[in-house]
Amino acid sequence: DMQNTVDGGCGSIETSAVGNSTLCVADRNHEPYEGMLFESEDAARAYYDEYAERIGFATRILSSRKSERDGSIISRGLGCRGIPDNHRSDTILNEKGEKRREICTAMIVVKRDKPGRWIVRKFVRDHNHPLVISLSKKRPTFDEKDKKIQELTAELRVKKRLSASYRDQLLTLMKDVENHNDHLTEKVQIVRNNLKELEAKRQHLLDHIQPRS
């Protein structure tokens, strides 16, 4: 079962000599070699990432193999992404005349030797392109799906705040309209009362003005 994933992390590195293995922090300036031991896959990946950054290339996951028994990762292949586009001096075309990305063969393969120990089974040093002095981009420590989730979560929080603000403004407007209607109702009632009083006075005057028979 082959599966590509991306994750981060690092750990201690285990080195071996003359068949004996001792747990120690390996020299970060040391080049990877077949038979090199690590205490975990994350430690191997962290080491290869640091090596790549120091040498001048970006890494990518080439392959992942899972155990058929429990589904855990038992092998991981890491390799060079190839020369960045902004450092590319020429364009490589396929048979149809379309641009294609040149695949670099530099790589490392680590396999789980036993619980708590991973071993380098294959290491290819040479690159088929010039290396760069500094890398503007490094391999993300989390995959694009996690990044998208974070972006959508942040956007959702903003929209919730805007929604709450709009709701408060709408409630305030409705309260103002209600108060205005109440005020108009009071004024209409006052006008009605005044008209009734005027009508009563007019009727009173008419009653006194009419001649007696």
N, C-alpha and C positions, 0 to 999 in steps of 0.2 A: 504494500500500500504506500504510494508516494504522495507526499503532501508538502507544499511550501508554506512556511510560516515565518513571522518576524517577531523576535522578542529581544529583550536586552538583558543586562546583568553581567556580572563578572565574578571571579572567585580565585582561590589560590591555584597555583600551578604546580604540578608534580613532575619532577624530572627523573630520568633513569640513567644509570651508568653500569655497564658490565652486568646486566641482568638484574641489578638491584634497584628498587625504586625508593626514593626518599621524598617526603612531602616538604616542599620549601617554596619560597617565592622566587620564581625564575627571573633571570635577567631580561628585562623588557627589551633590551637591545639585541637579544639573541634571535637569530633567524629560525623559523620553524623547521622541523626535520621529522622524517618518518621515525616513529617509535616514541616521540615526545608524549608525555603523559600529563593529563589534567584531571582535577577532581570532579569536574562537571562540564557539561556542554557549554554552559554560559561562560565558564572560565576560558575555554578554548576559543569561543567566539570573541570574547573581550580581548584576548591576546592577539588574535588575527586582525581584529579591527585596529588595535594600536600599531601593530606591525605595518598594516596597509597605510595608515595615516602617516607613519614615519617615512615609509618608502615613497609614497606619493600616488596612491590609487584608492578608489572607493570600492567597497565590497558589496556583494549581493549573495543571496542564498541560491545555490544551484539545485540542491536536492535534499529531501528528508525521507528517511525510511522509518516506519513504525513496526513495533513488535506485533506479530499476529496473535500473541498470547494475551497481552494486556494493553496494547495500543500505545505504549510509550515510545518516545523517539529513541532509536538505537543507532542511527547514523545520520550525519549531517555533512553536506558538501557546501563549502563556501568558496567564492571565486571573485575575480575582478569584474567590475562593471564595464570595463573598457574605457577608452579615452573619452573624456567629456566632450560634448559637442562644441563648446566654446574654445576647446584646445585642439580641435580637429583641423588639420592643415589641408586635407584633401577629402574628396567625397567618393565613397564606394558605391557603385551601382550594381544592381542585380541584372539578370538576363533581360528583364523587361525595361531596363533603364531607370528603375525606381531606386531611391536611396535605401540602403540597408545598413544596419549597425554591425560593425565588425566585432566578432566574438573573441574575447581574450581567453587564452587557455590557462592562465595562472590560477591556481586553485589549491585548496586544502580539503582533505576528507578526514573527519574524525569519527570513530566508532566507539560505542560503549563496550569496554573490555570486560568489566564486571562492575557491580554496584559501587559507586563512588570513584570510578576511574574510567577516563576516556583516553583513547590513544590515536595518534595521527597515523593513518594508514597510507595516505598519499599526499605528497606535497610537490606542486609544480611551481618553480620559482620564476621562470622567464615569462615576460610579457611581450606581446606582439605589437606594442605601441609605446611611444615615449611616456615616461612618468611625469607627473606635475610636481611643482615645488610645494604648493599648498592647495588644499581642497576647499572649495567654497561651500560644498555640501557634503554632509556625512550621512551614512545610512540612518534612517529614523529609528528611534528606540521603541517605537510602537507602530503598528501597521496603519494603513490609510483608513481602515474601517473605524478604528478607535479614534483617529483624528477627526473623522467626519462626525462621529457621535458627539465628541466634545464641542465641535463647531455648532451642531444643531442644538445641543443643550444650552449653549450660551445664547444662541439666537432665540430659543424658546423663552429663556429668562427675560430677555429684552422685550419680547412681545407681551409677556405676562405683565411686566411693569407698565407698558404702554396701555394695555387693556384696562388695568386698574386705574390708571390716570384718566382715560377716556370715560370710564364708568363714573368716577367721582365728578368729572366735569358735567356729565349728563344729569346726574342726580342734582347737582347744584342748579343747573338750568331748569330742571323740572320744578324744583322748589321755588325758584324765582317766578316762574310762570304761575304756579299755584298761589303764591303770595300776591302777585299782580291781579289775578282773577278775584281773589278775596277782596282786594282793595276796590276793584271795579264794582263788585257786588254791593259793597257797603255804600259806594257813591250812588249807585242806582236806587238803592233803598232810601237814601236820604232825599234824592230828587222826588221819589214817589211820595214820601211823607210830606214834603213841601207842597207838592201839587194838591194833595188831599187837603192840607190846611188852607191853601189858597181857594180851593173850590168851596170849602165850608164857609170861609169868610164872604166869598162872593154870593153864596146862597143866602147868608144871613143879611147882607145888605139889600138884596132883592126883596126879601121878605118885609123889610122895614120901609122900603120905597113904595111898594104897591099900595094904591089908594084903598081906603076902607069903604065898604058899601053900606 
